[in-house]
Amino acid sequence: MNRKIIGSILIAALLGVGVWMFFQSPFSSSTQQALPAGVQQDGISITNLEKPKAGDRPVKTFDLTAKEMTWKINESKEVEAWTYNGKVPGEAIHVTEGDYVKVRLKNELDVPVTIHWHGMILPNQMDGVPGLTQDAVQPGDTFTYEFIANDAGTYWYHSHQHSSKQVDKGLYGPFIIEEKEKKFEKDQTYILDEWAVNQEKQSLANMGGMMMGSMSGDGEADTKQMYDTLTVNGKSGSSIQPLELEVGETTRLRFVNAGYRQHRLVFPKGSMKILATDAEDVKQVGESINTLEIAPGERIDVAFTKEKKGQEVIGEDPQLQNANQMKIPVVSKQKESNSDINDLNVANATSVGSSTSKGSEQLLFDKVPETDVSYQMDLSMGMNMGEGMVFQINEEVFPGYPYDSCERRGHR
């Protein structure tokens, strides 16, 4: 048998092995659908665990429909979005601590979806992680989430099925648990995000820049290349709804970062005080704080006071890319000229990370306990054929979910 024939046989064999390995890997198309919810060793499925009961609690009921629609970001930009109830962000859900919450999800998309209640402590089968705590809601189907809203604070909800794509297309919304006795008369939520409007994400044109940025140590190089439009509550630039506030009034502002990039918001000097991070009260240390650094998936609440006449602005640090697209005008009922806007001042500013501490001072342990088991985790990025860039732990991703878990965005 000549060398050409032998070579052809070897090549064919290698290709066959490669195709077989690909379809056995967690990146194959056969694993794109959610895996069935797991069964525990004792034979009891998570989905069959007993649900909490409402008892004599107030019951709050909501309906969310996942559907596709064209979403207008501003006068010149629109995207084909996946939405809850036709909005980006999705329908705002407000409840009071102690309420029994029922949310009926109807899926009108042509792909499976779920709802994950970001940051909340709730029954496992209501957590919305497909393949682990529930089966994904298939096209045309419905699922009702039921839980008790125990802890007051700022949360948000989003799909956890292929979340790197579905959240990116708009499947998220605010979930607010208010205190039984409100501390602020005015209360506003802002969800920050980024969109690729004028370019295809991870296209060949920007992959080189992404890889070069990663090699140079810029952890956000990929997102800077991938996204060209910043939004606040689904709107950008002059389409962002102004915050209406009179001089001397104070309001609670709840910020959620639903995007991939860290944002650095700048406030008028002396106007802002940190109240909570990730639904935990904090104590502010120091006097001059006018910047807010908010990481992907993070929630931060602040008390904001309009201290001067004239139109003010809360906006992205002007030194950052596309900062002019993320500005929240602060206006009063009296008409004020745009020329009165107070400029963003980033000089000598301190941020939430360097000026706050957790409110609780109670220690969990008198002394640090000895470690029973230890693990070494190497966090890295890599490339996978057909999936693009993946985020890895010890050079692996979670089986069955090609880099589409909340951890990609810093979610939990």
N, C-alpha and C positions, 0 to 999 in steps of 0.2 A: 504494500500500500504506500503510495507516494506521500511526500511531506505535506502537499497542499490539502489532500483529503484528510490526513490526520489533524492538520491545523483546523480545518473546517469543523471536524467532529468536536474537537476540544472547545472551540469558540461556541458552538451550539450548546454544548454541555454546560459551560460556564453561564451562558445567557439563561438557560433553563433554571439553573440553581439560583441565579440572581432574581429571576421573576418569582420563583417559589419563596425565597426569603422575603422579598418585598411584600407579598400578600400575607405572609405570616407576621410581618412587623406591625407595630402600633400605628404606622403611617399609611397603611394601605387603605384604599377607598372603602373596603369592606368594614372598617371600624369607624367610619365617619358617623354612623348612626349611634345613638346612645345605647350602651349595653343595658340589659335588663337589671333592675335593682337587685343587689346581692342578697343571698340568703345566708344567715348566720350559721355557725357550726351546729347549734342546737336545733336547727330546722325552722326557726321563726324568722320570717321576712321582716325587714325594717318597715315595709309598707303596712304590715299587719299589727304593728305595735299600737297600743291604746292611745287614742287622741285625747288631748285635754278637753275638758268640758266647760261650757260657759258658766254654768251655775247661775248665780244671780248677778253676774257682771253685765254691764251694757254691751250689746252686740252691734258691731259696726260692719256693714256689708258693702263690698265693692265689686265691680265687674271690670275686668281688663281684657281687651281683645288685641291680640298680636296680629297686625296686618301691614301690608306694604302700601306706601303712598309717596307721592312727590312732596318733599319738604322744602319750603323756601327759606333759605338762610338769611338772605337780604335781597335787595331789589335786583341784583345781577347774578345771584348764585342760588342754585337749587340742587338737591340730591335725591336719588331714589333711596328712601329710608325705610327701615323696618321699625314700626312704632307700636306702642301700647295706646290704644284708643285714639289713634290718628294724630298723636302729638309727639314732639321731641323737645324736652324730655316727656316721658309718659305722664299720665294723669297723676297729679299730686295727691298722695294719701295722707290725711291728717287724722290721728286718733289721740285719745287721752290715755295716760298710763293706767293700766288695770283693765282696759277694754278687751273684750273678746273679738278678734278680727277674723272675718271670713272674706277671702278674695277669690273670686271665680275667674279663672283664666280660660279664655276661648282662643284657640289657635286657628287663624285664617291664613297663615302663611303656608307655603308648600314644603316647609322643612319643620322638624321637631323643635320645640322650644320648652323652656322652663322659667320659673322665677326663683331667684336666689335673693334672700333678704339680708343684704350686706351688713355685717357687723352685729346682727341680732343673735341673742341666745334664745333658741326655740326648739321644739321637738325635732328630732333628727329627720323624720320622714317629711317634714315641711321645709327643709333647708334648700331644696331645689337643685341638688347636684345629680344630674342624670347618670345612671349606672351605679350610683352609690346609695343615694337616699330616696330616689324615686325613678320611675321610668319616665322618659321625656314625653311631653304631651304631643301627640302626633297631629298632623294636619287634619282639621275638622273636629278634633276632640276637645274635651274640656277637663279641667282639674280644679278642685277647690282647696285652697290653702287655709288652714285654721290654726290659730295660735293666740296666746295671750300677750298683749303688749305690756311687758313688765317694766321695762327700763326707759325712762324719758330720755330723749336725745334725738340727734340727727342721724338718720340712716338713709339707705337708698336700695332700690330693688333693680335687678337686671337679669337677663337670661344667663344661664350657666351652661347651655348647650352650645358647643363651639363658640364660646364667649368672645374669643379674639375677633371673630367676624360679626357675631350678632350684636354685641354691645357696641362695636364700632359702627354699626349701621343704625343705631339709635334705640335699641331695646333696653331702656333704663328709665328710671323715674325716681322722684323723692318720696321717702317714707318718713314722716315726722311723728314722733310720740311726744305729745306735749305734757307738761306737768299739770297736775290737777288744779293748781293755782298758778296761773300764768304770771311770769315775772315782767313781761314786756307787752304793751298793747299792740305794738307793731312788730311783725315777724315776717321775714322774707327769705326765700331759699334761692340760691344760685348754683346751677350745675355747670361746671366748666368742661369743655371738650375740644377736640380738634377733628377736622375733616379733610379728606383728600378730594377737593372739588375739581381742580384743574389738572390732575395727574392721576395715573394709576398707581396704587400702592404697590411697593416692591417691584416696580417695573425695571427692566434692564437698564434704563437710563439713570436710575438713582441707586441701584444696588452697589455700584462702585463706590459712591460716596458713603453709603452705609457702612461698608466694610472698612474703608479707610478711616472713618470716624471711630469705629470700634477699635481698630488697631492703635489709634492715637489716644485712646482713653476717654473719648467723649461718649458717655453712656447713653446720651439721648440723640446721637448722630442719626440713628435710623429714623426716629420720629420726626426730626427736623427735615429730613429729606422726603419723608412719606406724606406729610400733612402740610397744607398751605393755608388753611383757614381755621381761625380760633373762634369759638362760640361761647356765649353765656346764655343758658336756657334755650339753646337751639338757634340763637340769632347772633349775627356778627356785625361789628361796626355800628353805624348809625341806626340799625334796626333793633339794637338792644333796648329793652324797655327801661326808661329812666326810673330811678328810685325817688319817690316824692316824699319830701321831708321838710318841715319848717325849721328855722333857726332855733336851736336849743332842744329840739326833739331827739330822742334816742330810740333806736330800733335794734332788734336782734337780727343779725344776718347769718344765715347758715350756708356755708360753702361746701360743695362736694366736687371732687375732681374725678370725672368719669373717663378721662382720657389717658393717654400714654405719657404725656409730658408733665414734668413738674412746673407749676405756675407760681409766679411771685407777684402778688397783688400789692399795690402801693396805695395807701390811704392819705388823705390830708393830715398833716402833722397834728398829733395829739387828739385825733378824733376816734381812735379805735382801741378797744380793750378786749383781750382774749377771754372767752367764757368757757369753752370746752373743746377738746380734741377727741375725735372718735367716740362721742357721746360720754366722755368722762370730763367732769369739771376740773378746771385748772386754776392755779393761783398765778397771777401775773406779778413778775418781779421786775423792777425798773420803771422808769417814767416815760421815756420817749420811744414808743413803738408805733411804727407806721407801715410796716411791711408784713405780709403774710405769705409764707412759703407752704404750699400745699402739694403733697406728693400724689401720684396716681392712686386712686381708691380711698384717699383720706377725706375726712370730714372735719371742718373747723368752724366753730361758732364764735361770733364776735358781737360786742355791743358797739354800735356806731352812733356818734352824735354829730349832727350838722352844727358846726360852731360859727360859721361865717356866712354873711350874705353873699349872694351871687351863686352861680352854678359851679358845683365842684365835680370831681370825678374820682371814682375808684377804678384803677386799671392795672393792666400788666406792666411790669417794670419796662420802661421805655428802652432799656438796653437789650431787651430780649427780642427774638425774631417775631415779626408780625404783631408787635405789641399794640399797635393802633387799632387792631381788630377787636381787642378785648377791653372795652371801657364802659363802665356803668355810670351814666350821668346822674348826679344828685341834684334835684331841682325842688323848688317850692311851688306852691300854687300860683304865686305871683310870677308873671312872665319875666324871665331874666335873660340877658344877652349872653350868647356863647362866648363873647369876648371877656366875660367876667370869670371864666373858668380858672380855678387855682391850679397851677402846674403841679404835676407829680414831683415830689421831692424825695429822691432816693439817697441823698447824701447823709452819711452818719446814721443811717436807719438801722434798727435792730429788728429781728424777726422772731416769730413765735418759738422757734427751736431754741433760741438762746435766752429767752426771757420768761419762760413759764415752767411750772412744775405741777405734778398731779396734785389734786386737792386732798386726797387721802394720805395721812401720815401714819396709818396703822401698819405695822410690820407683819408680814406673813410668817416669818421665822425669827427666833431670837438669834440664831446663828445659821450660816449657810450650811445646809445638809450635804453629806457626801454623795457623790454621783454613783448611781447604780449601773447605768449603761451610758456609754458615750458613742457618738457617731461623728464622722468627718464628712462634711458636705462641701463639694467643690461646685460653685455656681458659675456657669459659663454660657456662652452662646455658640451655636453651630449652624450648619446648613444641612437641610434634608431635601433630597430630590422630590419635587412635586409639592413640597410644603413651604419652601423658603426658609427663613431664619427661624430657629427654634431656641428656646431657653431651656437649659439643662441643669440637672443636679447629678453630679458624678457622671457626666456625659450621657445621661439618659433622660427621657421624658416619661410622664405617667402613662402606663400602658392603656392604649385605646383612645387617648386624647392627645392628638398632635398639637402640643403647645397651646391648647385652647382653654386652660384653666384660669381661674382668677389670679393665680400667682403671676401671670404674665403682666398684669396691670398693678400688682401690689395689692390685689384684693384678698379678702379672707371670708 
